[in-house]
Amino acid sequence: MSEIRFDIISLHAAYASGVTVADMIDAVHARIVAADDPGIFIHLASKADMLAQAQTLGPFDPVAKPLWGVPFAVKDNIDVAGMPTTAACAEYAYVPETDATVVARLKAAGALVVGKTNLDQFATGLVGVRTPYPIPRNAVDASLVPGGSSSGSAVATARGIVSFALGTDTAGSGRIPAGLNNIVGLKPTVGALSAAGVVPACRTLDCISVFALTVDDAYAVFAVAAAEDPADDYSRAIKVPALAARPPVLSVGVPAKSDLKFFGDASMQAGFETALGLLETLGCRLVEIPFGDFYATANLLYEGAWVAERYAAIRDFMDANEAAMHPVTRKIIGGARSLSAADAFRGLYALQAYRAKLAPVVASVDLFCVPTAPTHYTTAAVLADPVATNSRLGTYTNFVNLLDMCGIAVPTGRRGDGLPMSVTLLAPAGRDALTAMLARDLHAQSGLPLGATGWPQPGPRPAAVPPCDGMIDLVVVGAHLSGMPLNGQLNQLGAQFLRATRTAAAYKLYALAGQSVPKPGLIRVADGGMRIDVEVWRLGPEAFGRFVAAIPAPLGIGTVELDDGTPAKGFLVESAGLDGASDISSFGGWRRFVARSKDMADQSEKRQNWPAGVPI
């Protein structure tokens, strides 16, 4: 049964067709033997242990238990009851009596623990080689580093030994290993997943991350695991909506070309350009963003406050057992001993200044796309220069938690040399669903097999239909459409995109006169009406009230009849507001009118600048 596919859709289909949990467990252990990599696991559950876990599952029921019979691995700085937690330092080991909160939630949903995975010691590193245990081998190319600190979790997932694995991410440890092993790495909003039962690195920035073969799987695990937890002082309630259809147009910030860093890796640069082309194919509008301040923020992570925080996390152990630590880890964390409280405050002040400066930049687009890593490194290269190579790998990851952003690393193709290409989508805290929606489409567009398994991607799950939960549907027609100048107002209110559709054939659309931001006016007419393109978004009652209260005359909210005959609240214009307005109904919608107007303006500018007497 070693041929059983472990993406969750395929595994559950196998269970429904008669495959047993015992068959799955046999497949897990057969793949461990086939991998022949002693660096993946620090502690492994026996077949008997896994069968004992399965005794609590009951009959196959993926509705009651969405992770029924799904095997997963846990980074060995996260507690699993009865299994030693080492943080990749044998002298630090202890055996917890209870599960970390996230592990407990996953078990309750039917997932089965396979074992504890290797890591960069005390989660300090992005390379995966800072361990006293054997170094895990990159699943795609054994000469390359596996990425860290969550190295074992990424490799176990990429090899199809488990369906998903837990990592942690402070500086990129849930994204870099994903990018280097051709899998998905979901780094949630900090605090969305409880860190109770996790050996801290930087407690104020740490978060548990999820490695999976598909975006749907990663998000399904996130949805089960996310919950506010009184046992974690840094936990917070984050809404986790179902993965519905994404907005048809998204503005995506990308580093300005002059700010991109690939450290001479032309293949990675070309791969990133190809990935940006995929985004444009999906309807995204790319916006170049100066990235100097993001890099400056990233540099803070290994200065002052946050190095001191790493030392604070293990101070008693380190002071008593320093010789037991990996030499690179010891050097980095030990540097905190020369820092003062004043150094820490200087770092905090600098971070706050960058947060304030970058807030409007982050808010200016729907999300960001950056390379997951700027280059690939061989294990030999990292061992020869452990600090500089590690620092370079964090180029596009170190600033993310400092700026309170969520992210997801997703494979986008193969570079010209055949190595994995991955990008990371980033967004402000709480917008995990948006990054996952786009990542899912981007992964599908790539056509890549899953991890290093050779398995084709499963068919896409149908987009979820939002439940009838008291939310109010709002029809938008103009500047609040996705990708338009005022769409950010909806995002700030937590609105969810529902669908793109059209009105009934009973409306006219006008470009209003005298507006600071160009806006249309939709009005119902008795004769000569047309179908007009619109989008439907959903808002909670309180947010809907705030939104409506801010709408300026001559616009207002009335009832709009949609193409399928259903009514919904939406933008309409008063008849008095049509003075001086232009009828643009023939364009069929505001987006097409704006695009046509831009084309005409570009042509006009071209004519004005064209040399006299030269044919255009």
C-alpha positions as CSV (number, residue, x, y, z in Angstrom):
1,M,0.0,0.0,0.0
2,S,3.0,2.3,-0.2
3,E,1.4,3.8,-3.4
4,I,-1.3,5.5,-1.3
5,R,-1.3,9.2,-2.0
6,F,-1.1,11.3,1.1
7,D,-2.6,14.6,0.0
8,I,-5.7,14.8,2.2
9,I,-8.3,14.6,-0.7
10,S,-6.7,11.5,-2.1
11,L,-6.1,9.8,1.2
12,H,-9.7,10.3,2.3
13,A,-10.8,9.0,-1.1
14,A,-8.7,5.9,-0.4
15,Y,-10.2,5.4,3.0
16,A,-13.7,5.7,1.5
17,S,-12.8,3.0,-1.0
18,G,-11.7,0.5,1.6
19,V,-8.0,1.4,2.5
20,T,-7.5,1.0,6.3
21,V,-5.5,3.0,8.7
22,A,-3.2,0.0,9.1
23,D,-2.5,0.2,5.4
24,M,-1.7,3.9,5.7
25,I,0.7,3.2,8.7
26,D,2.4,0.5,6.6
27,A,2.9,3.0,3.8
28,V,4.3,5.6,6.2
29,H,7.0,3.2,7.5
30,A,7.7,1.9,4.0
31,R,8.4,5.4,2.9
32,I,10.7,6.1,5.8
33,V,12.7,3.0,4.9
34,A,12.8,4.0,1.2
35,A,14.0,7.6,2.1
36,D,16.9,6.1,4.0
37,D,17.5,9.5,5.7
38,P,18.3,9.3,9.4
39,G,18.2,13.1,9.6
40,I,14.4,13.5,9.2
41,F,13.2,12.2,12.5
42,I,14.6,12.6,16.0
43,H,11.8,10.4,17.5
44,L,9.6,8.1,15.6
45,A,6.3,6.4,16.6
46,S,6.2,2.7,16.1
47,K,3.5,1.0,14.1
48,A,2.0,-0.2,17.4
49,D,2.0,3.4,18.8
50,M,0.2,4.7,15.7
51,L,-2.4,1.9,15.8
52,A,-3.0,2.8,19.4
53,Q,-3.6,6.4,18.4
54,A,-6.1,5.2,15.7
55,Q,-8.2,3.3,18.2
56,T,-9.8,6.6,19.2
57,L,-10.9,7.5,15.7
58,G,-14.2,5.6,15.4
59,P,-15.7,4.9,11.9
60,F,-14.4,6.9,9.0
61,D,-16.1,10.3,9.3
62,P,-14.2,13.2,7.6
63,V,-17.1,15.6,8.4
64,A,-17.0,15.2,12.2
65,K,-13.2,14.7,12.0
66,P,-11.8,16.6,9.0
67,L,-8.3,15.1,9.5
68,W,-9.5,11.5,10.1
69,G,-6.6,9.2,9.7
70,V,-4.2,11.8,8.4
71,P,-0.6,11.2,9.4
72,F,1.5,14.2,10.5
73,A,4.9,15.0,11.9
74,V,5.8,17.6,14.6
75,K,8.9,19.7,14.8
76,D,10.8,18.7,17.8
77,N,10.4,22.0,19.6
78,I,6.6,21.4,19.9
79,D,5.3,19.1,22.6
80,V,3.7,15.8,21.9
81,A,2.6,14.0,25.1
82,G,4.8,11.0,25.8
83,M,7.4,11.8,23.2
84,P,10.6,13.6,24.1
85,T,11.0,17.3,23.2
86,T,14.7,18.0,22.4
87,A,14.8,21.2,20.3
88,A,17.7,19.3,18.6
89,C,19.7,19.3,21.8
90,A,19.7,16.0,23.7
91,E,20.9,17.5,26.9
92,Y,17.8,19.8,26.9
93,A,15.3,16.9,26.4
94,Y,12.2,16.4,28.5
95,V,9.1,14.3,28.1
96,P,5.9,16.4,28.3
97,E,2.7,15.0,29.9
98,T,0.4,17.0,27.7
99,D,0.3,18.0,24.0
100,A,0.9,21.5,22.8
101,T,-2.5,23.1,22.2
102,V,-2.2,22.9,18.4
103,V,-1.2,19.2,18.5
104,A,-4.2,18.5,20.8
105,R,-6.6,20.2,18.4
106,L,-5.2,18.3,15.4
107,K,-5.5,15.0,17.2
108,A,-9.0,15.8,18.2
109,A,-9.7,16.3,14.4
110,G,-8.5,12.8,13.7
111,A,-4.8,13.4,12.8
112,L,-2.2,10.8,13.8
113,V,1.3,11.7,15.0
114,V,4.1,9.9,13.1
115,G,7.1,11.4,15.0
116,K,9.2,14.4,16.0
117,T,11.3,16.0,13.3
118,N,14.8,17.4,13.2
119,L,15.5,21.2,13.2
120,D,18.2,23.8,13.5
121,Q,18.9,23.7,17.2
122,F,16.6,25.9,19.3
123,A,14.9,27.0,16.0
124,T,17.9,29.3,15.3
125,G,18.7,29.2,11.6
126,L,17.2,29.0,8.1
127,V,19.6,26.3,6.7
128,G,18.7,23.0,8.4
129,V,22.3,22.0,9.1
130,R,22.7,23.4,12.7
131,T,21.9,20.2,14.4
132,P,23.9,17.6,16.3
133,Y,21.9,14.9,14.6
134,P,22.4,13.8,11.0
135,I,21.5,16.6,8.6
136,P,18.2,15.9,6.7
137,R,18.7,15.6,3.0
138,N,16.8,18.0,0.7
139,A,14.0,16.0,-0.9
140,V,14.6,17.4,-4.4
141,D,18.4,17.5,-4.6
142,A,20.5,15.9,-1.8
143,S,23.4,18.2,-2.4
144,L,21.3,21.2,-1.3
145,V,20.5,22.3,2.2
146,P,17.0,21.3,3.3
147,G,16.3,24.7,4.7
148,G,15.6,25.4,8.3
149,S,14.9,25.6,11.0
150,S,12.0,23.3,10.3
151,S,14.1,21.0,8.1
152,G,12.8,17.6,9.1
153,S,9.2,18.6,8.8
154,A,9.6,19.9,5.3
155,V,11.5,16.9,4.1
156,A,9.0,14.4,5.6
157,T,6.2,16.2,3.8
158,A,8.0,16.6,0.5
159,R,8.8,12.8,0.5
160,G,5.1,11.9,1.1
161,I,6.0,10.3,4.5
162,V,3.2,12.4,6.1
163,S,0.3,14.5,4.8
164,F,1.4,17.6,6.6
165,A,3.9,18.6,9.3
166,L,4.1,21.3,11.9
167,G,7.0,23.7,11.9
168,T,7.7,27.0,13.6
169,D,8.4,30.3,12.0
170,T,10.1,33.3,13.6
171,A,12.3,34.5,10.7
172,G,11.2,32.3,7.9
173,S,11.5,28.7,9.2
174,G,8.1,27.8,7.9
175,R,8.7,29.2,4.4
176,I,12.4,28.7,3.4
177,P,12.3,24.8,3.9
178,A,9.0,24.7,1.9
179,G,10.5,26.7,-0.9
180,L,13.6,24.6,-1.1
181,N,11.6,21.3,-1.1
182,N,8.8,22.1,-3.6
183,I,6.0,22.2,-1.0
184,V,3.6,24.7,0.6
185,G,4.5,26.5,3.8
186,L,1.7,28.4,5.5
187,K,3.0,31.0,8.1
188,P,-0.1,32.2,9.8
189,T,-0.8,35.5,11.5
190,V,1.2,35.6,14.7
191,G,-1.0,34.4,17.5
192,A,-3.6,32.7,15.3
193,L,-2.1,29.3,16.3
194,S,-1.4,28.9,20.0
195,A,2.3,28.7,20.9
196,A,1.5,27.0,24.2
197,G,3.7,23.9,24.4
198,V,6.4,25.3,22.1
199,V,10.0,25.8,23.1
200,P,10.3,29.6,22.4
201,A,12.8,31.2,20.2
202,C,11.5,34.8,20.2
203,R,8.3,34.5,22.1
204,T,6.9,37.8,20.8
205,L,7.3,36.7,17.2
206,D,7.1,32.9,17.2
207,C,4.3,31.1,15.4
208,I,3.6,27.5,14.5
209,S,3.5,26.9,10.8
210,V,2.1,24.2,8.5
211,F,3.9,22.3,5.7
212,A,1.7,20.5,3.2
213,L,1.6,19.2,-0.3
214,T,-1.2,21.5,-1.4
215,V,-2.6,24.8,-0.3
216,D,-6.0,23.3,0.4
217,D,-4.3,20.8,2.8
218,A,-2.3,23.5,4.6
219,Y,-5.3,25.8,5.0
220,A,-7.5,22.9,6.2
221,V,-4.9,22.2,9.0
222,F,-4.8,25.9,9.8
223,A,-8.5,26.1,10.1
224,V,-8.6,23.2,12.5
225,A,-5.7,24.4,14.6
226,A,-6.6,28.1,14.8
227,A,-8.2,29.3,18.1
228,E,-7.6,31.8,20.8
229,D,-5.9,30.1,23.7
230,P,-5.8,31.4,27.3
231,A,-2.7,29.3,27.9
232,D,-0.8,31.6,25.5
233,D,-0.6,35.2,26.4
234,Y,0.3,36.1,22.8
235,S,-2.7,34.2,21.3
236,R,-5.4,36.2,19.6
237,A,-8.7,35.5,17.8
238,I,-8.3,35.5,14.1
239,K,-11.2,34.8,11.7
240,V,-10.6,31.8,9.5
241,P,-13.1,31.9,6.7
242,A,-13.5,29.0,4.3
243,L,-11.5,29.3,1.1
244,A,-14.0,30.8,-1.3
245,A,-13.4,32.3,-4.8
246,R,-10.7,35.0,-4.7
247,P,-11.5,38.5,-6.0
248,P,-11.0,38.6,-9.8
249,V,-8.5,41.5,-9.6
250,L,-5.8,41.9,-7.0
251,S,-3.1,44.5,-6.7
252,V,0.1,42.7,-5.8
253,G,3.2,44.6,-4.5
254,V,6.5,43.3,-5.7
255,P,10.0,44.5,-4.9
256,A,11.2,47.2,-7.3
257,K,13.5,45.7,-9.9
258,S,16.4,47.8,-8.6
259,D,15.8,46.4,-5.1
260,L,15.7,42.7,-5.9
261,K,18.4,40.6,-4.5
262,F,19.4,37.2,-5.9
263,F,23.2,37.2,-5.0
264,G,24.1,36.4,-8.6
265,D,21.6,33.5,-9.0
266,A,20.3,34.3,-12.5
267,S,18.1,31.1,-12.5
268,M,16.2,32.3,-9.4
269,Q,15.8,35.7,-10.9
270,A,14.4,34.2,-14.1
271,G,12.1,31.9,-12.1
272,F,10.7,34.9,-10.2
273,E,10.0,36.8,-13.4
274,T,8.2,33.7,-14.7
275,A,6.1,33.5,-11.5
276,L,5.1,37.2,-11.8
277,G,3.9,36.3,-15.3
278,L,1.7,33.6,-13.8
279,L,0.2,36.2,-11.5
280,E,-0.6,38.5,-14.3
281,T,-2.2,35.6,-16.2
282,L,-4.4,35.2,-13.1
283,G,-5.6,38.8,-13.4
284,C,-3.3,40.4,-10.8
285,R,-2.0,43.9,-11.2
286,L,1.7,44.1,-10.3
287,V,2.8,47.2,-8.4
288,E,6.6,47.8,-7.9
289,I,7.4,48.8,-4.3
290,P,10.7,50.2,-3.0
291,F,12.0,47.6,-0.7
292,G,14.8,49.3,1.2
293,D,12.8,49.8,4.4
294,F,11.6,46.2,4.4
295,Y,15.3,45.1,4.2
296,A,16.2,47.5,7.0
297,T,13.4,46.1,9.2
298,A,14.7,42.5,8.5
299,N,18.1,43.5,9.7
300,L,16.7,44.3,13.1
301,L,15.9,40.7,13.8
302,Y,19.4,39.7,14.6
303,E,20.2,42.9,16.5
304,G,19.5,43.9,20.0
305,A,16.0,43.0,21.3
306,W,15.4,39.8,19.4
307,V,18.8,38.2,19.9
308,A,18.3,39.0,23.6
309,E,14.9,37.4,23.5
310,R,16.4,34.1,22.1
311,Y,18.9,34.1,25.0
312,A,16.1,34.8,27.5
313,A,14.2,31.8,26.3
314,I,17.0,29.3,27.2
315,R,19.2,31.4,29.5
316,D,19.2,29.0,32.5
317,F,19.9,26.0,30.3
318,M,22.6,27.7,28.2
319,D,24.5,29.1,31.2
320,A,24.7,25.7,32.7
321,N,25.2,23.6,29.5
322,E,26.8,25.8,26.9
323,A,29.2,23.2,25.7
324,A,26.2,21.0,24.7
325,M,25.0,23.5,22.1
326,H,25.8,23.5,18.4
327,P,28.7,25.9,17.9
328,V,26.9,28.2,15.5
329,T,23.8,28.4,17.6
330,R,25.9,29.0,20.7
331,K,27.8,31.9,19.0
332,I,24.6,33.6,17.8
333,I,22.6,33.4,21.0
334,G,25.6,33.9,23.2
335,G,26.1,37.3,21.5
336,A,23.1,38.6,23.6
337,R,25.3,38.6,26.7
338,S,27.1,41.7,25.4
339,L,23.8,43.6,24.9
340,S,22.1,45.9,27.3
341,A,18.5,46.8,28.0
342,A,19.2,50.1,26.2
343,D,20.1,48.1,23.1
344,A,16.8,46.2,23.3
345,F,14.9,49.5,23.5
346,R,16.8,51.0,20.6
347,G,15.7,48.0,18.5
348,L,12.0,48.3,19.6
349,Y,12.0,52.0,18.8
350,A,13.5,51.4,15.4
351,L,10.9,48.7,14.6
352,Q,8.1,51.0,15.6
353,A,9.4,53.7,13.3
354,Y,9.6,51.3,10.4
355,R,6.1,49.9,11.2
356,A,4.7,53.5,11.0
357,K,6.6,54.3,7.8
358,L,5.6,51.1,6.1
359,A,2.0,50.9,7.2
360,P,0.6,53.0,4.3
361,V,2.9,51.1,1.9
362,V,1.5,47.7,3.1
363,A,-2.1,49.1,2.9
364,S,-1.5,50.4,-0.7
365,V,-1.9,46.9,-2.2
366,D,-4.0,43.8,-1.5
367,L,-0.9,41.6,-0.9
368,F,2.8,41.2,-1.8
369,C,4.7,38.6,-3.7
370,V,8.4,38.0,-3.0
371,P,10.8,35.2,-3.8
372,T,10.7,32.6,-1.0
373,A,14.5,32.4,-1.1
374,P,16.9,34.5,-3.2
375,T,19.1,31.5,-4.1
376,H,19.8,27.8,-3.4
377,Y,22.9,26.8,-1.4
378,T,24.6,23.4,-1.2
379,T,25.2,21.9,2.2
380,A,29.0,22.3,1.6
381,A,28.7,26.0,0.9
382,V,26.7,26.6,4.1
383,L,29.0,24.6,6.3
384,A,31.9,26.6,4.9
385,D,30.2,30.0,5.6
386,P,27.3,29.3,8.0
387,V,26.4,32.9,9.0
388,A,26.5,34.8,5.7
389,T,24.6,32.1,3.8
390,N,21.9,31.9,6.4
391,S,21.5,35.6,6.4
392,R,21.0,35.7,2.7
393,L,18.4,33.0,2.8
394,G,16.3,35.3,5.1
395,T,16.3,38.2,2.7
396,Y,12.6,38.0,2.0
397,T,11.5,36.4,5.2
398,N,13.0,38.1,8.2
399,F,10.8,41.3,8.2
400,V,7.5,39.5,8.0
401,N,6.7,38.7,11.7
402,L,8.3,42.0,12.7
403,L,5.7,43.8,10.6
404,D,2.8,41.5,11.7
405,M,2.1,40.0,8.3
406,C,0.9,36.5,7.4
407,G,2.3,34.6,4.4
408,I,2.3,31.4,2.4
409,A,5.2,29.9,0.4
410,V,4.0,28.2,-2.8
411,P,5.8,26.3,-5.6
412,T,5.5,28.0,-8.9
413,G,7.7,25.9,-11.2
414,R,11.2,24.7,-12.0
415,R,14.1,26.9,-12.6
416,G,16.1,26.6,-15.8
417,D,18.4,24.2,-13.9
418,G,15.5,22.0,-12.7
419,L,15.7,23.2,-9.0
420,P,12.5,24.3,-7.2
421,M,11.1,27.8,-7.7
422,S,8.8,29.2,-5.0
423,V,7.3,32.6,-4.1
424,T,5.8,33.8,-0.9
425,L,2.5,35.7,-0.8
426,L,2.3,38.2,2.1
427,A,-0.5,40.2,3.5
428,P,-1.4,42.1,6.7
429,A,-2.4,40.1,9.8
430,G,-5.7,38.4,9.6
431,R,-5.7,38.1,5.8
432,D,-4.5,34.5,5.7
433,A,-7.4,33.4,3.6
434,L,-6.6,35.9,0.8
435,T,-3.0,34.7,0.5
436,A,-4.2,31.1,0.4
437,M,-6.8,31.8,-2.2
438,L,-4.3,33.2,-4.6
439,A,-1.6,30.7,-3.7
440,R,-4.0,27.9,-4.5
441,D,-4.6,29.2,-8.0
442,L,-0.9,29.9,-8.5
443,H,0.1,26.4,-7.5
444,A,-2.5,25.0,-9.9
445,Q,-1.3,27.2,-12.7
446,S,2.2,25.8,-12.2
447,G,1.1,22.2,-13.0
448,L,3.9,20.9,-10.7
449,P,3.8,17.5,-9.0
450,L,3.6,17.4,-5.3
451,G,6.8,17.7,-3.4
452,A,9.3,15.0,-4.4
453,T,6.6,12.4,-4.7
454,G,5.9,12.6,-8.4
455,W,2.1,12.7,-7.6
456,P,0.1,15.0,-9.8
457,Q,-1.9,17.7,-8.1
458,P,-5.4,16.6,-7.1
459,G,-8.3,18.3,-8.8
460,P,-9.2,21.6,-7.1
461,R,-11.7,21.6,-4.4
462,P,-14.8,23.6,-5.2
463,A,-14.8,27.1,-3.8
464,A,-16.6,27.2,-0.5
465,V,-20.0,28.9,-0.3
466,P,-20.0,31.3,2.7
467,P,-22.6,30.2,5.3
468,C,-25.7,32.3,6.1
469,D,-24.2,33.7,9.2
470,G,-25.8,37.1,9.5
471,M,-23.4,38.7,7.0
472,I,-24.9,41.2,4.6
473,D,-24.4,41.0,0.8
474,L,-23.2,44.3,-0.8
475,V,-23.3,44.9,-4.5
476,V,-20.4,47.2,-5.7
477,V,-20.2,48.6,-9.1
478,G,-17.3,51.1,-9.3
479,A,-14.4,52.3,-7.3
480,H,-15.0,49.5,-4.7
481,L,-14.5,46.7,-7.2
482,S,-11.5,44.4,-6.6
483,G,-8.3,46.1,-7.7
484,M,-10.0,49.6,-7.8
485,P,-8.9,52.6,-5.7
486,L,-11.5,52.2,-2.9
487,N,-11.5,48.5,-2.5
488,G,-9.2,48.8,0.4
489,Q,-12.1,50.3,2.4
490,L,-13.9,47.0,2.2
491,N,-10.7,45.0,3.1
492,Q,-10.2,47.2,6.2
493,L,-13.8,46.3,7.3
494,G,-13.1,42.6,6.9
495,A,-15.3,42.2,3.9
496,Q,-15.3,38.9,2.0
497,F,-15.5,38.6,-1.7
498,L,-18.5,36.4,-2.7
499,R,-18.8,36.5,-6.5
500,A,-18.6,38.5,-9.7
501,T,-21.9,38.7,-11.5
502,R,-24.2,41.2,-13.4
503,T,-27.3,43.1,-12.6
504,A,-30.7,42.3,-14.3
505,A,-31.2,44.0,-17.7
506,A,-32.8,47.0,-16.1
507,Y,-30.0,49.4,-15.3
508,K,-27.9,52.2,-16.7
509,L,-24.4,53.2,-15.7
510,Y,-23.1,56.8,-15.6
511,A,-19.7,58.3,-15.1
512,L,-20.5,61.0,-12.5
513,A,-19.2,64.5,-12.8
514,G,-17.2,66.4,-10.2
515,Q,-15.8,63.4,-8.2
516,S,-12.4,63.6,-6.5
517,V,-12.1,59.8,-7.2
518,P,-13.8,58.9,-10.5
519,K,-17.0,57.0,-9.7
520,P,-20.0,55.6,-11.6
521,G,-23.6,55.9,-10.7
522,L,-26.0,52.9,-11.2
523,I,-29.7,53.6,-11.7
524,R,-32.7,51.5,-12.5
525,V,-34.6,52.5,-15.6
526,A,-38.0,51.6,-17.0
527,D,-36.8,51.3,-20.6
528,G,-33.5,50.7,-22.3
529,G,-31.8,49.1,-19.4
530,M,-28.7,46.8,-19.6
531,R,-26.9,44.2,-17.6
532,I,-24.0,45.8,-15.8
533,D,-21.0,44.0,-14.3
534,V,-20.9,44.1,-10.5
535,E,-19.2,42.2,-7.6
536,V,-20.9,41.0,-4.4
537,W,-19.0,41.3,-1.2
538,R,-20.1,40.3,2.4
539,L,-19.9,42.4,5.5
540,G,-20.9,41.9,9.1
541,P,-23.8,44.1,10.3
542,E,-21.7,46.5,12.3
543,A,-19.2,46.9,9.4
544,F,-22.0,47.3,6.9
545,G,-23.5,50.1,9.0
546,R,-20.1,51.9,9.2
547,F,-19.6,51.5,5.5
548,V,-23.1,52.9,4.6
549,A,-22.7,55.8,7.0
550,A,-19.6,57.0,5.1
551,I,-21.1,57.0,1.6
552,P,-21.3,60.5,0.2
553,A,-24.2,61.9,-1.8
554,P,-25.4,61.5,-4.5
555,L,-24.6,57.8,-3.9
556,G,-26.6,55.6,-1.5
557,I,-27.5,52.1,-0.8
558,G,-30.7,50.6,-2.2
559,T,-31.9,47.2,-3.5
560,V,-30.2,45.9,-6.7
561,E,-31.7,43.1,-8.7
562,L,-29.1,40.7,-9.9
563,D,-29.0,38.7,-13.1
564,D,-30.3,35.5,-11.4
565,G,-33.3,37.4,-10.1
566,T,-32.1,37.7,-6.5
567,P,-32.1,41.0,-4.7
568,A,-29.2,42.5,-2.7
569,K,-28.2,45.8,-1.1
570,G,-26.0,47.8,-3.4
571,F,-24.8,51.1,-4.7
572,L,-27.4,53.3,-6.5
573,V,-27.3,57.0,-7.5
574,E,-29.9,59.6,-7.0
575,S,-31.4,61.0,-10.2
576,A,-30.2,64.5,-9.2
577,G,-26.7,63.2,-9.2
578,L,-26.7,62.6,-12.9
579,D,-26.3,66.3,-13.8
580,G,-23.3,66.5,-16.1
581,A,-22.8,62.7,-16.0
582,S,-22.0,60.6,-19.1
583,D,-23.9,57.5,-20.0
584,I,-21.3,54.7,-20.1
585,S,-23.8,51.7,-20.1
586,S,-22.5,50.5,-23.4
587,F,-19.2,49.5,-21.8
588,G,-21.1,46.9,-19.7
589,G,-19.3,47.9,-16.5
590,W,-17.0,50.3,-14.8
591,R,-13.8,48.2,-15.1
592,R,-14.1,48.1,-18.9
593,F,-14.8,51.8,-19.1
594,V,-11.8,52.6,-17.0
595,A,-9.6,50.4,-19.1
596,R,-10.8,52.0,-22.3
597,S,-10.3,55.5,-20.9
598,K,-6.8,54.6,-20.0
599,D,-6.1,53.2,-23.4
600,M,-7.4,56.4,-25.0
601,A,-5.3,58.6,-22.6
602,D,-2.2,56.6,-23.4
603,Q,-2.8,57.0,-27.1
604,S,-3.4,60.7,-26.7
605,E,-0.1,61.1,-24.8
606,K,1.7,59.1,-27.5
607,R,0.4,61.4,-30.2
608,Q,1.4,64.5,-28.2
609,N,5.0,63.2,-27.8
610,W,5.3,61.8,-31.3
611,P,7.8,63.6,-33.6
612,A,6.1,65.9,-36.1
613,G,5.8,64.5,-39.6
614,V,6.5,60.9,-38.5
615,P,3.6,58.5,-39.1
616,I,2.2,56.8,-36.0
